[in-house]
Amino acid sequence: MNRFIILFLFSLGILSTCVFAVEVIPLNEGWNFHRGFQAPASEIVKVTLPHTWNAGDGMFGNADYYRGLCNYSRKLSVPAHYRGKRFFLKVMAAQTVADIFIDHYFVMQHKGGYTAFVAELTDFLVPGKESVLEIRVSNAQTMDIAPICGDFNMFGGLYRGVELLVTEDVCIEPAYYASSGVFFTQSDVSEKKAHLKIEALLSARETTVTGCEVEFRLYDKEKLLCRVASAEVGEDKKVMMDIVLERPHLWDGVKNPYLYKGVVILRKDGKEIDRREEEIGFRYFHADAEKGFFLNGKPYRLNGVNRHQDRAERASAFYPQDHDEDLDLMQEMGCNAVRLCHYPQAKYMHQQMDKRGLVAWVEIPFVNVYVNNPAYDENLRLQLKELILQNYNHPCILFWGLFNEINSGWLDRPSRMAAELHALARQLDSSRPTMGASNQDDDFNGFTDLIAFNKYFGWYGDNMDDMGRWIDREHAAHPERKMGISEYGAGACVFQQADSLRHPEPWGQWHPENWQTYYHVENWKQLQEREFLWCNFIWCMFDFSAAGRREGSIMGRNDKGLVTYDRKIKKDAFYFYKANWNQEDKFVYIAGKRLVNRTRKTVDVQVFSNSGAAKLYINGKAYGTAKPDSVNVLEWKGIVLDTGENRIEVRNKYGAVSYTHLRAHETPEHL
C-alpha cells in the first residue's frame, strides 16, 4: 500500500454525485403493471417510475390500503455490439420484497423497502435478443423484515427508479451492497491537515485484475490538486491508497458547504475502463455531554426537523423537484439539520444536503417492535450494511441511527440487538458515531455513542414545563451521556381556529392551530436554554400519512407538521422557528391571522420577528412599539378592535410588513 503526502487542502465527507464511466441506461419508462401474481389484460396498465400503487388508497385514512403482491414488467434489449460486456440492474428502492426475473428465470430476491440493490444480469441477457424483465414487489406485512410496524404508511412499489449498468468485464464493483464501490475515510482532520484513505473494490468474471491500476484525483473546482495511483490489488480485489493534505477548506455546514471533487479511475493495461466521481467535503465534529455539539471545533447546535418521504398526490414516489421543495422550505425556516426518519431516504436527498450544508441524521427502520427471530436480526444487519455502505461518502451524514422507540413491552428484549448493531456500525465505519432515538428509560439508551429522546410534554400530557424538568433529571442521572431531543411536537389543522387557549385532546378531532403555536413557543424556551443538548428535532416538518390514525380533521393523517401535507400552507409555528433560526431573511409575521372572525373585541396581537422591535398599526392608527422576548415573540396585549373589519399591520425597521384582516363581532361569543 502506497502513502502519498500532498501539501494541499483536505478533510473528507462526500456527496454522492457518483458518475460511472460505464454506460447507465435509465429504465423508468414503458412498464406494465398489475396487482397480484397475474391479471387479465384489462387490468394491466402502463406506468412510469417512480411509482407506488398506494397513492390512491394509502393517503386518506384507509387502514386496509393494499398491501400485497404486484408485478412490474417491461421489454429489455441490449445491442449485439455489447457482447462481452457485463450487465447490472440497479433498483433504487422496492417496497418491501422484490423478486427479479428475466424471461421467467429467477435472478435474485431483496428484502427491505428503503435501500438500493443490484442484480447482475450478465448470465441472463443475450446481446441482440429481446428479453422480458419482471420485478415482482410485495409490501405485505411480515415479521422478518424491518419495519414490522410503524406510525407511517409503507407504500408499495418501485418508487425511486431503476437503471441498467453496462460495464467491461473488469470494473469497479457495482454490486457490493449497491454501493459505488469506492470509499473515502477521513481521520485526524483539522484546519491544518487531514488524512484520507481511499479504497476501491474491483470485480472481474472472465479475466483477471492483472494489469489493473487505480488512480485517484482531487479537484478544487476545475483545478487539479493532486494525482496518486496504485497497481497493488489485494487478494480481496481491493486497492488502497493514503493521502495527507495540508490546510483543508472545510465543509462548514450551511455557512459554507465547501465541496471538492474526487475521481477514481480504473485502468487495465493502460486503458481507462471505469471511473467514479463524487463530491468531497472535509469536516470534523464531536458531541460533548456538557457543552453540546461542535462542527469544525466551534459550537454548532443542531436545530432541525424530522421528515418522512411522503406528500400529497405522490405518496412516496418523489421526483427531484419534490425533494428540492422540501429542502427549500426547511432552509427558509432556518434548519441546519434534518432527521430523515425512520428509514433510509433517497440518494438525491443526501446529495442535495451535501451541497446545502445540512447535517443529516439517517437511520434504519428498526422501529417500535422487536421480535427475537434470527431472520429479522439478519435483515436488520443487512439494512444497516446497505445504509452505511451506500451512503459512506456523504459529508452531510455525521452519524448512523440504529433504532427508534424500540419496544420493551414484548418478552423479546431489543437490548442485545441494539448492542450488536452498534458494534456492526463501528466496524463498518469507525469515523462516525452511532445514535438512537428513545421514548423510555432502558439500558439500550447507553449503548450508542449519542442518544436522543422523543418527548411530547404539553401534547400527550398537560404540563408543558415537564420538558425542561425531565431533561434536567435525565441529564443529572446520566451525566456521561451525550443527550439530545429527537422528537417533540403537537398537532394542528389550519382550518381549525380558536381565540381561547385550551389543551385539545390529542386523539380527538379538534386540533386548533393556536395550541400548536403555544406548544412550540413554550418548548423552545426550555430547549434553547439547555446548551448541553446536542440536538433538537421538531416532529415534524410536514403533515404525513399514517393510515391507522383517527384524529384531527383528516383521517389517516399525522398533522404535527409545520407545513401542510401538500406543502401549500406554512403554519404559524413555522414562522416562530424562522424567527429564531433564520437570521438572514429579516421579516415580521402576525400569528393567528387565519382566525378572521373574532368572538372578542379585546385581543392580544402576537408577532414573530427576527429583526428586533416592530410597530403595530390597526386601521392606520399606531399602537406603539414592542420588543422581542428571549424567543423572538412580540406582543401587544389588550388591544381593542373596532366593530367589523380591522386591518392589522406590523412593520419592522427593515421595511418588512405583515398584515391581516380581522372581523370583530359586536356581541362577544364564547367557544
C-alpha positions as CSV (number, residue, x, y, z in Angstrom):
1,M,0.0,0.0,0.0
2,N,1.4,3.4,-1.0
3,R,1.3,6.5,1.1
4,F,1.4,9.9,-0.6
5,I,1.8,13.2,1.3
6,I,0.3,16.2,-0.5
7,L,0.7,19.8,0.7
8,F,-2.8,20.8,-0.4
9,L,-6.3,21.1,1.1
10,F,-8.2,18.2,2.7
11,S,-10.8,16.8,5.2
12,L,-13.4,14.4,4.0
13,G,-17.1,13.7,3.9
14,I,-18.8,13.5,0.5
15,L,-21.7,14.0,-1.8
16,S,-22.6,11.0,-3.9
17,T,-22.9,12.7,-7.2
18,C,-21.5,9.4,-8.3
19,V,-20.6,9.3,-12.0
20,F,-19.9,6.0,-13.7
21,A,-17.6,5.7,-16.7
22,V,-19.8,2.7,-17.6
23,E,-23.0,3.3,-19.5
24,V,-26.0,4.0,-17.4
25,I,-29.4,3.3,-19.1
26,P,-32.5,4.6,-17.2
27,L,-35.3,2.0,-17.2
28,N,-38.1,4.2,-15.9
29,E,-40.4,4.2,-19.0
30,G,-42.6,1.5,-20.5
31,W,-43.6,-0.6,-17.6
32,N,-46.7,-2.8,-17.5
33,F,-48.2,-3.0,-14.0
34,H,-50.9,-5.0,-12.4
35,R,-51.8,-6.2,-8.9
36,G,-51.5,-9.9,-7.9
37,F,-49.4,-12.6,-9.4
38,Q,-51.2,-12.5,-12.8
39,A,-54.1,-10.4,-14.2
40,P,-56.3,-10.2,-17.3
41,A,-55.2,-7.8,-20.0
42,S,-57.9,-5.4,-19.0
43,E,-56.3,-4.9,-15.6
44,I,-52.8,-4.2,-16.9
45,V,-51.8,-0.6,-17.0
46,K,-48.8,1.4,-18.2
47,V,-46.8,3.2,-15.5
48,T,-43.7,5.3,-15.3
49,L,-41.3,5.1,-12.5
50,P,-41.1,6.3,-9.7
51,H,-44.4,4.6,-8.9
52,T,-46.4,3.5,-5.9
53,W,-49.7,1.6,-6.1
54,N,-50.8,3.2,-2.8
55,A,-51.1,6.8,-4.0
56,G,-54.8,6.4,-4.4
57,D,-55.7,4.3,-1.3
58,G,-53.0,4.9,1.2
59,M,-53.2,8.6,1.9
60,F,-56.8,9.1,3.2
61,G,-57.2,7.1,6.3
62,N,-57.8,3.7,4.7
63,A,-56.2,1.3,7.2
64,D,-56.7,-1.5,4.7
65,Y,-54.7,0.1,1.9
66,Y,-53.4,-2.6,-0.4
67,R,-50.5,-4.4,1.0
68,G,-49.7,-7.4,-1.2
69,L,-48.0,-8.6,-4.4
70,C,-47.8,-6.6,-7.6
71,N,-46.0,-7.1,-10.8
72,Y,-43.9,-4.7,-13.0
73,S,-42.7,-5.9,-16.4
74,R,-41.1,-4.4,-19.5
75,K,-39.1,-5.5,-22.5
76,L,-35.3,-5.2,-22.3
77,S,-33.0,-5.3,-25.2
78,V,-29.2,-4.8,-25.3
79,P,-27.5,-4.2,-28.7
80,A,-25.4,-7.0,-30.3
81,H,-22.2,-4.9,-30.0
82,Y,-22.5,-5.2,-26.2
83,R,-21.3,-8.8,-26.5
84,G,-18.6,-9.3,-23.9
85,K,-20.0,-6.7,-21.6
86,R,-21.5,-7.2,-18.1
87,F,-25.0,-6.0,-17.2
88,F,-26.2,-4.9,-13.8
89,L,-29.8,-4.0,-12.8
90,K,-29.9,-1.3,-10.1
91,V,-33.2,-0.8,-8.3
92,M,-33.1,2.3,-6.2
93,A,-35.8,1.0,-3.8
94,A,-38.7,-1.5,-3.9
95,Q,-41.1,-1.7,-1.0
96,T,-40.8,-4.2,0.6
97,V,-39.7,-7.5,-1.0
98,A,-38.6,-7.7,-4.7
99,D,-38.0,-10.7,-6.8
100,I,-36.2,-10.2,-10.1
101,F,-36.9,-12.4,-13.2
102,I,-35.5,-12.4,-16.7
103,D,-37.7,-14.4,-19.2
104,H,-39.3,-16.0,-16.1
105,Y,-35.9,-17.2,-14.8
106,F,-35.4,-16.2,-11.2
107,V,-32.4,-13.9,-10.7
108,M,-32.5,-12.7,-7.0
109,Q,-34.6,-11.5,-4.1
110,H,-34.1,-8.4,-2.0
111,K,-35.7,-7.8,1.4
112,G,-36.0,-4.3,2.6
113,G,-38.0,-1.4,1.2
114,Y,-35.7,1.7,1.6
115,T,-32.3,0.8,0.2
116,A,-31.0,0.2,-3.3
117,F,-29.9,-3.2,-4.5
118,V,-28.1,-4.6,-7.6
119,A,-28.7,-7.8,-9.6
120,E,-26.1,-8.9,-12.1
121,L,-27.9,-9.9,-15.4
122,T,-24.9,-10.9,-17.4
123,D,-25.9,-14.6,-17.5
124,F,-29.5,-13.8,-18.4
125,L,-29.3,-11.2,-21.1
126,V,-28.2,-12.1,-24.7
127,P,-26.9,-9.1,-26.7
128,G,-29.0,-8.7,-29.8
129,K,-32.0,-10.5,-28.3
130,E,-35.1,-9.0,-26.6
131,S,-35.9,-10.2,-23.1
132,V,-38.7,-9.6,-20.6
133,L,-37.7,-8.1,-17.2
134,E,-40.1,-8.7,-14.4
135,I,-39.9,-7.2,-10.9
136,R,-42.5,-8.7,-8.5
137,V,-42.9,-6.5,-5.5
138,S,-44.8,-7.1,-2.3
139,N,-45.4,-4.7,0.6
140,A,-47.3,-7.4,2.6
141,Q,-46.9,-7.3,6.3
142,T,-44.2,-9.7,7.5
143,M,-42.4,-10.5,10.8
144,D,-38.9,-11.0,9.4
145,I,-38.3,-7.6,7.6
146,A,-37.9,-4.2,9.3
147,P,-40.0,-2.3,9.9
148,I,-42.6,-4.8,11.3
149,C,-44.8,-1.8,12.1
150,G,-44.7,1.9,12.4
151,D,-46.8,5.1,12.7
152,F,-46.4,5.8,9.0
153,N,-47.5,4.1,5.7
154,M,-45.4,1.6,3.8
155,F,-46.3,2.5,0.3
156,G,-45.6,-0.4,-2.1
157,G,-43.9,-0.1,-5.4
158,L,-40.8,0.8,-7.4
159,Y,-40.8,4.3,-6.0
160,R,-37.3,5.5,-6.7
161,G,-36.5,4.3,-10.2
162,V,-34.5,1.6,-12.0
163,E,-31.4,1.6,-14.2
164,L,-29.2,-0.8,-16.2
165,L,-25.4,-0.5,-15.8
166,V,-23.2,-1.8,-18.7
167,T,-19.5,-2.4,-17.8
168,E,-16.4,-4.1,-19.0
169,D,-15.5,-7.5,-17.7
170,V,-13.3,-5.8,-15.1
171,C,-14.9,-2.9,-13.4
172,I,-15.2,-1.1,-10.1
173,E,-17.6,-3.3,-8.1
174,P,-21.2,-2.0,-8.6
175,A,-22.9,-4.9,-6.6
176,Y,-21.2,-4.6,-3.2
177,Y,-24.4,-3.8,-1.2
178,A,-25.3,-1.4,-4.1
179,S,-22.5,1.0,-3.1
180,S,-20.4,3.0,-5.5
181,G,-17.5,0.6,-4.9
182,V,-15.2,3.4,-3.6
183,F,-14.9,4.5,-0.1
184,F,-13.2,7.6,1.4
185,T,-12.3,7.6,5.1
186,Q,-11.1,10.7,6.8
187,S,-9.1,10.9,10.1
188,D,-7.1,13.4,12.0
189,V,-8.9,16.3,10.4
190,S,-8.2,19.9,11.4
191,E,-7.7,23.3,9.9
192,K,-4.1,22.4,9.4
193,K,-4.3,19.0,7.7
194,A,-6.3,15.8,7.1
195,H,-5.7,12.2,6.3
196,L,-7.7,10.5,3.6
197,K,-7.8,6.7,3.0
198,I,-9.1,5.7,-0.5
199,E,-10.5,2.2,-1.1
200,A,-11.7,0.8,-4.4
201,L,-13.2,-2.6,-4.9
202,L,-12.7,-4.3,-8.2
203,S,-14.7,-7.0,-9.9
204,A,-13.9,-9.5,-12.7
205,R,-15.5,-12.6,-14.2
206,E,-13.8,-13.9,-17.2
207,T,-10.4,-12.1,-16.9
208,T,-8.2,-11.2,-14.1
209,V,-7.3,-7.9,-12.4
210,T,-3.7,-8.4,-13.5
211,G,-2.5,-5.2,-15.2
212,C,-5.0,-3.0,-13.4
213,E,-4.2,0.4,-11.9
214,V,-6.4,2.7,-9.9
215,E,-5.8,6.4,-9.9
216,F,-7.2,9.0,-7.5
217,R,-7.5,12.7,-8.5
218,L,-8.6,15.5,-6.3
219,Y,-10.1,18.7,-7.9
220,D,-10.9,22.0,-6.3
221,K,-13.5,23.3,-8.7
222,E,-11.7,22.7,-12.0
223,K,-8.2,22.8,-10.7
224,L,-6.4,19.5,-10.3
225,L,-4.8,19.5,-6.8
226,C,-3.3,16.0,-6.7
227,R,-3.0,12.7,-8.5
228,V,-1.9,9.4,-7.0
229,A,-2.1,5.9,-8.3
230,S,-1.6,2.3,-7.2
231,A,-1.3,-1.0,-9.1
232,E,-1.3,-3.1,-5.9
233,V,-4.5,-5.1,-6.0
234,G,-5.1,-7.2,-2.9
235,E,-6.4,-10.8,-2.9
236,D,-9.8,-9.3,-2.0
237,K,-9.6,-7.3,-5.2
238,K,-9.2,-4.1,-3.1
239,V,-6.9,-1.2,-4.0
240,M,-6.0,1.1,-1.1
241,M,-4.2,4.5,-1.0
242,D,-3.5,7.1,1.6
243,I,-3.2,10.9,1.3
244,V,-2.3,13.6,3.8
245,L,-3.4,17.1,2.8
246,E,-2.5,20.4,4.3
247,R,-4.7,23.4,5.1
248,P,-8.1,22.0,4.1
249,H,-11.0,24.2,3.1
250,L,-13.6,22.7,5.4
251,W,-17.2,21.7,4.8
252,D,-18.7,24.1,7.3
253,G,-22.4,23.4,7.4
254,V,-24.9,25.9,6.0
255,K,-22.4,28.7,6.3
256,N,-20.0,27.3,3.8
257,P,-20.7,23.8,2.5
258,Y,-17.4,23.7,0.5
259,L,-17.0,20.7,-1.8
260,Y,-14.2,19.2,-3.7
261,K,-14.4,16.5,-6.4
262,G,-12.8,13.1,-6.0
263,V,-12.3,11.0,-9.1
264,V,-11.3,7.3,-9.0
265,I,-10.2,5.9,-12.4
266,L,-9.7,2.2,-13.2
267,R,-7.3,1.3,-16.0
268,K,-6.3,-2.1,-17.4
269,D,-3.2,-2.3,-19.5
270,G,-3.1,1.5,-19.6
271,K,-6.7,1.9,-20.9
272,E,-9.4,3.6,-18.8
273,I,-12.3,1.2,-18.3
274,D,-14.2,2.6,-15.3
275,R,-14.4,5.6,-13.0
276,R,-16.3,7.1,-10.2
277,E,-16.7,10.8,-9.4
278,E,-18.0,12.0,-6.1
279,E,-18.1,15.4,-4.3
280,I,-16.0,15.5,-1.2
281,G,-16.5,17.7,1.8
282,F,-13.9,17.8,4.6
283,R,-15.0,18.3,8.2
284,Y,-14.6,17.2,11.8
285,F,-17.1,17.1,14.6
286,H,-17.9,15.8,18.1
287,A,-20.6,16.0,20.8
288,D,-19.8,16.8,24.4
289,A,-22.0,15.7,27.3
290,E,-21.9,19.2,28.9
291,K,-21.3,21.6,26.0
292,G,-23.3,20.1,23.2
293,F,-22.4,19.6,19.5
294,F,-19.3,21.0,17.7
295,L,-18.6,21.3,14.0
296,N,-15.0,22.1,13.0
297,G,-14.2,23.0,16.6
298,K,-17.0,25.5,17.0
299,P,-20.3,25.1,18.9
300,Y,-23.0,24.1,16.4
301,R,-26.3,23.3,18.0
302,L,-28.3,21.1,15.5
303,N,-31.7,22.8,15.0
304,G,-33.8,20.6,12.7
305,V,-36.9,18.8,11.8
306,N,-38.0,15.2,11.2
307,R,-39.0,14.4,7.6
308,H,-40.9,11.5,6.1
309,Q,-40.7,10.8,2.4
310,D,-44.4,11.3,1.9
311,R,-46.5,14.0,0.3
312,A,-50.0,14.6,-1.3
313,E,-50.6,13.1,-4.7
314,R,-47.1,11.4,-4.9
315,A,-47.2,9.5,-1.6
316,S,-43.6,8.1,-1.6
317,A,-42.9,8.4,-5.3
318,F,-40.9,11.6,-5.3
319,Y,-39.3,13.4,-8.2
320,P,-36.2,15.5,-7.7
321,Q,-38.2,18.8,-7.5
322,D,-40.2,17.3,-4.6
323,H,-37.1,16.8,-2.5
324,D,-35.9,20.3,-3.6
325,E,-39.1,21.9,-2.5
326,D,-38.9,20.2,0.9
327,L,-35.3,21.4,1.4
328,D,-36.1,24.9,0.3
329,L,-38.8,25.1,3.0
330,M,-36.5,23.7,5.7
331,Q,-33.8,26.2,4.8
332,E,-36.3,29.1,4.7
333,M,-37.2,28.2,8.3
334,G,-33.5,28.2,9.2
335,C,-32.8,24.5,9.8
336,N,-29.2,23.4,9.8
337,A,-30.0,19.7,10.2
338,V,-32.7,17.1,9.1
339,R,-33.6,13.8,10.6
340,L,-34.6,11.5,7.7
341,C,-37.0,9.3,9.7
342,H,-37.5,6.4,10.1
343,Y,-35.7,4.7,7.2
344,P,-33.1,5.3,4.5
345,Q,-34.3,8.0,2.1
346,A,-33.5,8.9,-1.5
347,K,-29.8,9.3,-2.5
348,Y,-30.8,12.6,-4.2
349,M,-31.8,13.9,-0.8
350,H,-28.3,13.3,0.6
351,Q,-26.6,14.8,-2.5
352,Q,-28.6,18.0,-2.1
353,M,-28.0,18.1,1.7
354,D,-24.2,17.9,1.0
355,K,-24.5,20.9,-1.3
356,R,-26.7,22.9,1.0
357,G,-24.6,22.2,4.2
358,L,-27.5,20.5,6.0
359,V,-26.4,17.9,8.6
360,A,-28.2,14.6,8.1
361,W,-29.4,12.1,10.7
362,V,-30.0,8.8,8.8
363,E,-31.3,5.6,10.2
364,I,-32.5,2.1,9.6
365,P,-36.2,1.2,10.2
366,F,-35.7,-0.6,13.5
367,V,-38.9,0.9,14.8
368,N,-41.2,0.0,17.7
369,V,-41.5,-3.8,17.8
370,Y,-38.6,-6.2,18.2
371,V,-39.1,-10.0,17.8
372,N,-36.3,-12.5,18.5
373,N,-36.4,-14.0,15.1
374,P,-32.9,-14.9,13.5
375,A,-34.3,-13.8,10.1
376,Y,-35.4,-10.5,11.4
377,D,-32.0,-9.9,13.1
378,E,-30.2,-10.7,9.8
379,N,-32.5,-8.3,8.0
380,L,-31.6,-5.5,10.4
381,R,-27.9,-6.3,9.9
382,L,-28.4,-6.2,6.1
383,Q,-30.3,-2.9,6.1
384,L,-27.6,-1.3,8.3
385,K,-24.8,-2.5,5.9
386,E,-26.7,-1.1,3.0
387,L,-27.4,2.2,4.7
388,I,-23.8,2.7,5.6
389,L,-22.0,1.4,2.5
390,Q,-24.4,3.1,0.0
391,N,-24.0,6.5,1.8
392,Y,-20.5,6.2,3.2
393,N,-19.1,9.2,1.2
394,H,-21.6,11.9,2.1
395,P,-20.3,14.8,4.2
396,C,-23.7,15.7,5.4
397,I,-24.1,12.4,7.2
398,L,-22.4,12.7,10.6
399,F,-23.9,9.7,12.5
400,W,-25.7,6.4,11.9
401,G,-29.1,5.9,13.5
402,L,-29.8,2.4,14.8
403,F,-33.3,2.5,16.4
404,N,-36.4,4.5,17.1
405,E,-38.7,3.8,20.1
406,I,-37.8,0.1,20.2
407,N,-40.4,-1.5,22.4
408,S,-39.5,-3.5,25.5
409,G,-43.1,-4.4,26.2
410,W,-42.7,-7.8,24.4
411,L,-40.9,-10.7,26.1
412,D,-38.2,-10.4,23.4
413,R,-35.8,-7.7,24.7
414,P,-34.2,-5.4,22.0
415,S,-31.1,-4.6,24.0
416,R,-28.9,-7.4,22.6
417,M,-29.8,-6.4,19.0
418,A,-29.1,-2.7,19.7
419,A,-25.7,-3.6,21.1
420,E,-24.9,-5.8,18.1
421,L,-25.9,-3.1,15.6
422,H,-23.7,-0.6,17.4
423,A,-20.7,-2.9,17.1
424,L,-21.5,-3.6,13.4
425,A,-21.8,0.1,12.6
426,R,-18.5,0.9,14.3
427,Q,-16.9,-2.0,12.4
428,L,-18.1,-0.7,9.0
429,D,-17.4,3.0,9.7
430,S,-15.2,4.0,12.7
431,S,-15.3,7.6,11.6
432,R,-18.9,8.3,12.6
433,P,-20.7,7.8,15.9
434,T,-23.9,5.8,16.3
435,M,-27.1,7.2,17.7
436,G,-30.6,6.1,18.8
437,A,-34.0,7.7,19.5
438,S,-35.7,6.5,22.6
439,N,-39.0,7.3,24.4
440,Q,-38.3,5.3,27.5
441,D,-35.8,4.6,30.3
442,D,-33.9,1.5,29.2
443,D,-30.4,0.1,29.2
444,F,-30.0,0.5,25.4
445,N,-30.1,4.3,25.9
446,G,-26.5,4.0,26.9
447,F,-25.4,1.6,24.1
448,T,-25.0,4.2,21.3
449,D,-22.4,6.9,21.1
450,L,-25.2,9.6,21.2
451,I,-28.7,9.3,22.4
452,A,-31.8,11.5,21.8
453,F,-35.3,11.3,23.2
454,N,-38.9,11.6,21.8
455,K,-40.9,13.6,24.3
456,Y,-44.3,15.3,23.8
457,F,-44.9,17.1,27.1
458,G,-47.8,19.5,26.6
459,W,-49.4,17.4,23.9
460,Y,-49.6,13.9,25.3
461,G,-49.8,15.2,28.8
462,D,-50.9,18.6,30.2
463,N,-47.8,20.2,31.7
464,M,-45.6,22.0,29.2
465,D,-42.9,22.7,31.8
466,D,-42.3,19.0,32.3
467,M,-40.0,19.1,29.3
468,G,-37.3,21.1,31.0
469,R,-37.7,19.3,34.3
470,W,-37.4,15.9,32.7
471,I,-34.4,16.9,30.6
472,D,-32.6,18.1,33.8
473,R,-33.4,14.9,35.7
474,E,-32.2,12.7,32.8
475,H,-29.0,14.7,32.4
476,A,-28.3,14.5,36.2
477,A,-29.0,10.8,36.2
478,H,-26.7,10.1,33.3
479,P,-24.2,13.0,33.0
480,E,-21.9,10.9,30.8
481,R,-24.4,10.6,28.0
482,K,-24.4,13.0,25.0
483,M,-28.1,13.8,25.0
484,G,-30.5,15.5,22.6
485,I,-34.2,15.7,21.7
486,S,-35.1,13.8,18.6
487,E,-38.9,14.5,18.6
488,Y,-41.3,17.0,20.1
489,G,-44.4,18.4,18.6
490,A,-48.2,19.0,18.6
491,G,-51.0,18.5,16.1
492,A,-52.6,21.4,14.2
493,C,-55.2,21.9,11.5
494,V,-55.0,25.2,9.7
495,F,-58.8,25.0,9.2
496,Q,-59.4,24.7,12.9
497,Q,-59.0,28.0,14.7
498,A,-59.8,29.2,18.3
499,D,-59.4,32.5,20.1
500,S,-59.1,30.8,23.5
501,L,-56.2,28.6,24.5
502,R,-57.3,25.2,25.6
503,H,-55.4,21.9,25.5
504,P,-57.0,19.8,22.9
505,E,-57.5,16.0,23.1
506,P,-54.6,14.6,21.1
507,W,-56.7,11.7,19.9
508,G,-59.7,13.8,19.2
509,Q,-60.9,15.6,16.0
510,W,-60.3,19.2,17.3
511,H,-56.6,20.3,16.8
512,P,-56.7,24.1,16.7
513,E,-53.6,25.7,15.3
514,N,-53.1,28.1,18.2
515,W,-52.3,25.3,20.6
516,Q,-49.5,24.0,18.4
517,T,-48.1,27.6,18.2
518,Y,-48.2,27.9,22.0
519,Y,-46.7,24.4,22.4
520,H,-43.7,25.3,20.3
521,V,-43.1,28.7,21.9
522,E,-43.1,27.2,25.4
523,N,-41.0,24.1,24.5
524,W,-38.4,26.2,22.6
525,K,-38.0,28.4,25.6
526,Q,-36.9,25.4,27.6
527,L,-34.8,23.7,24.9
528,Q,-32.8,26.7,23.8
529,E,-31.7,27.4,27.4
530,R,-30.0,23.9,27.8
531,E,-26.7,24.2,26.0
532,F,-25.7,20.6,26.8
533,L,-28.4,19.3,24.3
534,W,-26.5,18.4,21.2
535,C,-29.7,18.5,19.0
536,N,-33.4,19.2,18.9
537,F,-35.5,17.9,16.0
538,I,-39.2,19.0,15.7
539,W,-41.8,16.4,14.9
540,C,-42.3,17.2,12.2
541,M,-41.7,19.3,9.1
542,F,-44.7,18.2,7.0
543,D,-48.0,16.5,7.8
544,F,-47.9,12.9,6.6
545,S,-50.0,9.8,6.1
546,A,-50.5,7.3,9.0
547,A,-53.5,5.2,7.9
548,G,-54.3,4.0,11.4
549,R,-54.7,7.4,12.9
550,R,-58.2,8.7,13.7
551,E,-57.6,12.2,14.9
552,G,-57.6,15.8,13.7
553,S,-59.7,17.0,10.7
554,I,-58.4,14.4,8.2
555,M,-58.5,10.6,9.0
556,G,-55.2,8.8,8.4
557,R,-53.1,12.0,8.8
558,N,-50.5,12.9,11.4
559,D,-51.0,16.7,11.5
560,K,-48.0,17.6,13.7
561,G,-46.3,19.1,10.6
562,L,-45.2,22.8,10.5
563,V,-46.3,22.7,6.8
564,T,-49.4,21.0,5.3
565,Y,-49.3,17.7,3.5
566,D,-49.5,19.4,0.1
567,R,-46.7,21.9,1.1
568,K,-49.1,24.8,0.3
569,I,-49.6,26.3,3.8
570,K,-47.0,27.2,6.4
571,K,-48.4,27.0,9.9
572,D,-47.8,29.7,12.4
573,A,-45.2,27.6,14.3
574,F,-43.2,27.6,11.0
575,Y,-42.7,31.3,11.3
576,F,-41.9,31.1,15.0
577,Y,-38.9,28.9,14.3
578,K,-38.0,31.0,11.3
579,A,-37.8,34.0,13.7
580,N,-35.4,32.0,15.9
581,W,-33.4,30.1,13.4
582,N,-33.2,32.2,10.2
583,Q,-31.2,35.3,10.8
584,E,-30.8,36.3,7.1
585,D,-34.4,36.9,6.0
586,K,-35.5,39.9,8.1
587,F,-39.2,39.6,8.5
588,V,-42.3,40.0,10.8
589,Y,-45.2,37.7,10.9
590,I,-48.6,38.1,12.6
591,A,-49.7,34.8,14.3
592,G,-53.3,33.8,14.4
593,K,-54.2,35.5,11.2
594,R,-56.3,32.6,10.0
595,L,-58.8,33.3,12.8
596,V,-60.5,36.1,10.9
597,N,-63.8,36.2,12.8
598,R,-63.1,37.1,16.4
599,T,-65.6,36.5,19.2
600,R,-63.9,39.0,21.4
601,K,-63.2,42.7,20.6
602,T,-60.3,42.8,23.0
603,V,-57.4,40.7,21.7
604,D,-53.7,40.2,22.1
605,V,-51.6,40.6,19.0
606,Q,-48.7,38.1,18.7
607,V,-45.9,38.6,16.2
608,F,-42.8,36.6,15.4
609,S,-39.8,38.5,14.2
610,N,-36.0,38.0,13.8
611,S,-35.4,41.8,13.3
612,G,-35.8,43.5,16.6
613,A,-38.6,45.8,17.6
614,A,-41.7,46.4,15.4
615,K,-44.6,48.8,15.3
616,L,-48.3,47.9,15.3
617,Y,-51.0,49.7,13.3
618,I,-54.7,49.0,13.3
619,N,-56.8,50.7,10.7
620,G,-54.0,53.2,10.3
621,K,-53.7,54.1,14.0
622,A,-50.4,53.5,15.8
623,Y,-50.4,51.2,18.8
624,G,-46.8,51.6,19.8
625,T,-43.6,49.5,19.6
626,A,-43.0,46.1,21.0
627,K,-39.6,44.4,21.6
628,P,-39.0,40.7,21.1
629,D,-38.6,38.4,24.1
630,S,-35.9,35.7,24.5
631,V,-37.6,33.6,21.8
632,N,-38.4,36.5,19.4
633,V,-42.0,36.8,20.2
634,L,-43.5,40.3,20.2
635,E,-46.9,41.0,21.9
636,W,-49.4,43.9,22.2
637,K,-51.8,43.0,24.9
638,G,-55.4,44.2,25.5
639,I,-55.8,45.7,22.0
640,V,-59.5,46.7,21.4
641,L,-60.6,46.1,17.9
642,D,-63.2,48.2,16.1
643,T,-66.5,46.6,15.4
644,G,-66.4,45.0,12.0
645,E,-63.4,45.0,9.7
646,N,-59.9,45.7,11.1
647,R,-56.7,45.9,9.2
648,I,-53.8,44.8,11.4
649,E,-50.3,45.8,10.2
650,V,-46.9,45.3,11.7
651,R,-43.7,47.0,10.4
652,N,-40.0,46.4,11.3
653,K,-37.1,48.7,10.8
654,Y,-36.1,47.0,7.6
655,G,-39.4,47.9,5.9
656,A,-40.8,44.4,6.2
657,V,-44.6,44.4,6.6
658,S,-47.0,41.8,7.8
659,Y,-50.8,42.4,7.7
660,T,-54.1,40.7,8.1
661,H,-57.8,41.5,8.3
662,L,-59.8,40.6,11.4
663,R,-63.5,41.0,11.9
664,A,-64.7,41.7,15.4
665,H,-68.4,40.9,16.4
666,E,-70.4,43.5,18.3
667,T,-71.6,40.8,20.8
668,P,-68.8,38.6,22.1
669,E,-69.4,34.9,21.7
670,H,-67.7,32.2,23.8
671,L,-66.5,28.9,22.3
